[in-house]
Structures are given as structure tokens and as C-alpha cells.
């Protein structure tokens, strides 16, 4: 097929998906376009890369970056802060119940002081604030669950079909080569693993949305919404095969399984069984990695040394500048210690180790930049986030299951990839899941007002207040599920 014709068909298909997914019964804030735009950028390529304005070869891109990209992120951050100031009461409530995340970002700011390049580290810290700021814009929306669904749909409808188009008809853009010279499909991103991450975060929420639609039969316009979401999920499955990112595929299977399991009647309303399920997942995964690592890695299409990762990890641990506090926020890869790391790999026969700019392990990446203190704070975030997700599961099994489907796979993802980094979708959606879970558990997560066919403003509820509406408000159990899913509830009181 002619590329121009394929582009036209793709554009019409994207417009068609947006049209099928429309819903006039809900009104999310126009500010939702801020995180949508932000995720379009970090889920694909920097704007400077799309415009061919990336720094020339030979310049220290790690230090200099792109002024255009910095300006765009600056505008998005300022706009998000302006929105949060207008929603200051709700935003402060969410910040208060997310102390581990707040402490982590404050420690990152303090670590700028001992960075090798404090000016660069400070700029990166300011940019990193975009992640929690965009999450807060979503959760403080008057209809946060509907906002989350629209966010994922808007991001997925554009990025996933476009990725297929670029891979099939614009190979010089949508394909590339791995460092060892193997061809790979990159789509809208610059590397196959990044494409896998984009598909992972979109597909997890999409499969949850599809399951919700299948369970709630009185959803308005259910048929065309199912068609739109089913098409998006089909693109996701196809791109998983094209990207061949083993870690993302494994995390999707894990998250999908959690969404299904937490939706079973035998698990709903029984947090103890959720704990048991998650414990078995961690136990099985840990035993497989530590005692059956060779078989597991071969099954995932990797060598027994995790495709060379173990060599990288050993060299990086030796090159770590400070075991307690690290090199400073996002500063290890611009520090002199990198030269020692590169010399070690060259002595072991590695070609061009200077091309490496991540540890391929999220916990090790945090250790290099923030030391043992940073790793402790990350574990605190994960553990407290997990507990909050289980508490959210008690109040809303559907939403709690979705939060767990992002939190637990993120913990596994970072065992072989560096996902606890700014401008990384795994990190951003981990923050979004934890912030949402803490909000639900604390009773401050916005709820749509049922009963009128339109939605009122979000209600601020104390932690002791039940999130379930009064029985007179809800006619059936399906209406309760509709209320929690952010859809229009029954008009009958």
C-alpha cells in the first residue's frame, strides 16, 4: 500500500476511534489535556526529535539537553501548577496522604547539593516535578475515574495506531537497530523497550476498561465504547509482538492476571485473599529468578546472564561513588565515575560501553544516584502504595485491582529495566496508581454524583466516610459498579 494512502487511512481510523469513544454524559476538565499532551511526549519522542532538532553528534547531550524540550516541559509544568493552585484544597489533601512520595522528592532536591553538576541536577529535578504534578491534575479532576479513562484513550488512540503505521510504512522512522546490530521495531519511540512500556501502561488500563464495560451492561453507548476499546487493545497486543519487549510483555500478563483475579467473586471483599495472591506472585517470581534463573531467562528469550545485564550490574556496583547517598539526583551518568565503569566493561570485551546510559535495573539506578537512602525511600513508596491499594480494594474492588495491576508489575519491571526515572511512563503511572490508591483509602478521591444523568463537582469526604452511596441512591449492584467506574449511574432513587 502507498504510504500516503496508509497515512490517510490511519488518520481516519484515529478520528473514528475518538468519535466512537465520545460520551456526552460526562464532562472532564479541559485541564486534562495537559497530562494527555505530557504523556504523548514522554510516551513517544521529544518534540525536538520529531522536528529533527536534536543536538548534533559529538555534543554532550546528557549535560546540554534540548532548549526546545526544556521550554515545552516548563510551559506544561507551569500550566499544571496553575491548575493545582485553583484546586489547592484537594491538591493539598492528596499531597498530605502521600508522604512517602513527598519525602522522596524532597530528598532528591537535597541530593542536588552533592551532585557533580548541581545546575544540571537542579534542572532535572524541576523537570521531574512534572510527573507528580500531572498525576495530581488527573486525580483532582471533578470526575477522576472518567478522567483516567479519557487520558488512556486519548494517549492510546494516537500513539498505538501511529506506531503500527511507522513500523509498516515509514521504516526509517519506526524501525532501528539494537546496540549489537539487531533490527528492532520502535514505532513512535526510539527503542523497542520504550515502545513496550508505552503499550504496557495503555493496555493495562484498556483491558480493565473493557472488563468493566462487559460487567456493567447498563452503560450508555456500551456497544461503540466496547468497539473503540477493543480496537485499542488489539493494537496493543499487535505492538507487543512487534516490539518484542520481554519485560513489558511479562508485566502485562502479570497485571492482566491481577485485574482478572481481583474481579472474581471469591476475592472481592476479601483483602486477605488479595494479600495471599500477591504474596504467591512475589514468591513465585523470586524463586524463579534466584533458583531457576537460567530456565526463566531462556523462556523469555534472554541469555542466562540477562542479556549481559549481570556484567553491567557488577561493573556499576564497583563504580558507585557513595553507598549511602549516591552521586546526586540523576547525576551518576554525568559523573567521572562513569569512566571507571566504561573501563571495566572494555576490559571484559564490551564494544562501545559509552552508549550505555542506564543500569537496566531500577533499584540499582536509584542506588547509583541516591544511595541506600534512595533505595529505602523507593521501597517505602512501594510498600505503602501496596497497602493503600489493598485498602482501596476494600472500598472499590475494581479500582483497587487496577491500582495493584500498576504497582506490582512496576516492582517486577524494575528488576531488569530502569523504570524509577523521570519522564518514564512506568514511574509516572506508578505514582498515579499510588496517589489514587491513597486518595481512595483516605476517602478524598473524587466521586461522581449519581442520580441526575449529569455529574456534579467532586465531594471531599473524611476517611471515616464510606465511599458507597446510600442504598436509596443505588438500585442494583451493577449501579454500584457503574458509580465506582466513573460512569453514569441509575436515575432511580
C-alpha positions, 0 to 999 in steps of 0.5 A, spaced: 500 500 500 502 507 498 504 510 504 500 516 503 494 512 502 496 508 509 497 515 512 490 517 510 487 511 512 490 511 519 488 518 520 481 516 519 481 510 523 484 515 529 478 520 528 473 514 528 476 511 534 475 518 538 468 519 535 466 512 537 469 513 544 465 520 545 460 520 551 456 526 552 454 524 559 460 526 562 464 532 562 472 532 564 476 538 565 479 541 559 485 541 564 486 534 562 489 535 556 495 537 559 497 530 562 494 527 555 499 532 551 505 530 557 504 523 556 504 523 548 511 526 549 514 522 554 510 516 551 513 517 544 519 522 542 521 529 544 518 534 540 525 536 538 526 529 535 520 529 531 522 536 528 529 533 527 532 538 532 536 534 536 543 536 538 548 534 533 553 528 534 559 529 538 555 534 543 554 532 550 547 531 550 546 528 557 549 535 560 546 540 554 539 537 553 534 540 548 532 548 549 526 546 545 524 540 550 526 544 556 521 550 554 515 545 552 516 541 559 516 548 563 510 551 559 506 544 561 509 544 568 507 551 569 500 550 566 499 544 571 501 548 577 496 553 575 491 548 575 493 545 582 493 552 585 485 553 583 484 546 586 489 547 592 484 544 597 484 537 594 491 538 591 493 539 598 489 533 601 492 528 596 499 531 597 498 530 605 496 522 604 502 521 600 508 522 604 512 517 602 512 520 595 513 527 598 519 525 602 522 522 596 522 528 592 524 532 597 530 528 598 532 528 591 532 536 591 537 535 597 541 530 593 542 536 588 547 539 593 552 533 592 551 532 585 557 533 580 553 538 576 548 541 581 545 546 575 544 540 571 541 536 577 537 542 579 534 542 572 532 535 572 529 535 578 524 541 576 523 537 570 521 531 574 516 535 578 512 534 572 510 527 573 507 528 580 504 534 578 500 531 572 498 525 576 495 530 581 491 534 575 488 527 573 486 525 580 483 532 582 479 532 576 471 533 578 470 526 575 477 522 576 475 515 574 472 518 567 478 522 567 483 516 567 479 513 562 479 519 557 487 520 558 488 512 556 484 513 550 486 519 548 494 517 549 492 510 546 488 512 540 494 516 537 500 513 539 498 505 538 495 506 531 501 511 529 506 506 531 503 500 527 503 505 521 511 507 522 513 500 523 509 498 516 510 504 512 515 509 514 521 504 516 526 509 517 522 512 522 519 506 526 524 501 525 532 501 528 537 497 530 539 494 537 546 496 540 549 489 537 546 490 530 539 487 531 533 490 527 528 492 532 521 495 531 520 502 535 514 505 532 513 512 535 519 511 540 526 510 539 527 503 542 523 497 542 523 497 550 520 504 550 515 502 545 513 496 550 512 500 556 508 505 552 503 499 550 504 496 557 501 502 561 495 503 555 493 496 555 493 495 562 488 500 563 484 498 556 483 491 558 480 493 565 476 498 561 473 493 557 472 488 563 468 493 566 464 495 560 462 487 559 460 487 567 456 493 567 451 492 561 447 498 563 452 503 560 450 508 555 453 507 548 456 500 551 456 497 544 461 503 540 465 504 547 466 496 547 468 497 539 473 503 540 476 499 546 477 493 543 480 496 537 485 499 542 487 493 545 488 489 539 493 494 537 496 493 543 497 486 543 499 487 535 505 492 538 507 487 543 509 482 538 512 487 534 516 490 539 518 484 542 519 487 549 520 481 554 519 485 560 513 489 558 510 483 555 511 479 562 508 485 566 502 485 562 500 478 563 502 479 570 497 485 571 492 482 566 492 476 571 491 481 577 485 485 574 482 478 572 483 475 579 481 481 583 474 481 579 472 474 581 467 473 586 471 469 591 476 475 592 472 481 592 471 483 599 476 479 601 483 483 602 486 477 605 485 473 599 488 479 595 494 479 600 495 471 599 495 472 591 500 477 591 504 474 596 504 467 591 506 472 585 512 475 589 514 468 591 513 465 585 517 470 581 523 470 586 524 463 586 524 463 579 529 468 578 534 466 584 533 458 583 531 457 576 534 463 573 537 460 567 530 456 565 526 463 566 531 467 562 531 462 556 523 462 556 523 469 555 528 469 550 534 472 554 541 469 555 542 466 562 546 472 564 540 477 562 542 479 556 549 481 559 545 485 564 549 481 570 556 484 567 553 491 567 550 490 574 557 488 577 561 493 573 556 499 576 556 496 583 564 497 583 563 504 580 558 507 585 561 513 588 557 513 595 553 507 598 549 511 602 547 517 598 549 516 591 552 521 586 546 526 586 539 526 583 540 523 576 547 525 576 551 518 576 551 518 568 554 525 568 559 523 573 567 521 572 565 515 575 562 513 569 569 512 566 571 507 571 565 503 569 566 504 561 573 501 563 571 495 566 566 493 561 572 494 555 576 490 559 571 484 559 570 485 551 564 490 551 564 494 544 562 501 545 560 501 553 559 509 552 552 508 549 550 505 555 546 510 559 542 506 564 543 500 569 537 496 566 535 495 573 531 500 577 533 499 584 540 499 582 539 506 578 536 509 584 542 506 588 547 509 583 544 516 584 541 516 591 544 511 595 541 506 600 537 512 602 534 512 595 533 505 595 529 505 602 525 511 600 523 507 593 521 501 597 517 505 602 513 508 596 512 501 594 510 498 600 505 503 602 502 504 595 501 496 596 497 497 602 493 503 600 491 499 594 489 493 598 485 498 602 482 501 596 480 494 594 476 494 600 472 500 598 472 499 590 474 492 588 475 494 581 479 500 582 483 497 587 485 491 582 487 496 577 491 500 582 495 493 584 495 491 576 500 498 576 504 497 582 506 490 582 508 489 575 512 496 576 516 492 582 517 486 577 519 491 571 524 494 575 528 488 576 531 488 569 529 495 566 530 502 569 523 504 570 524 509 577 526 515 572 523 521 570 519 522 564 518 514 564 511 512 563 512 506 568 514 511 574 509 516 572 503 511 572 506 508 578 505 514 582 498 515 579 496 508 581 499 510 588 496 517 589 489 514 587 490 508 591 491 513 597 486 518 595 481 512 595 483 509 602 483 516 605 476 517 602 478 524 598 478 521 591 473 524 587 466 521 586 461 522 581 454 524 583 449 519 581 442 520 580 441 526 575 444 523 568 449 529 569 455 529 574 456 534 579 463 537 582 467 532 586 465 531 594 471 531 599 469 526 604 473 524 611 476 517 611 471 515 616 466 516 610 464 510 606 465 511 599 458 507 597 452 511 596 446 510 600 442 504 598 436 509 596 441 512 591 443 505 588 438 500 585 442 494 583 449 492 584 451 493 577 449 501 579 454 500 584 459 498 579 457 503 574 458 509 580 465 506 582 467 506 574 466 513 573 460 512 569 453 514 569 449 511 574 441 509 575 436 515 575 432 511 580 432 513 587 
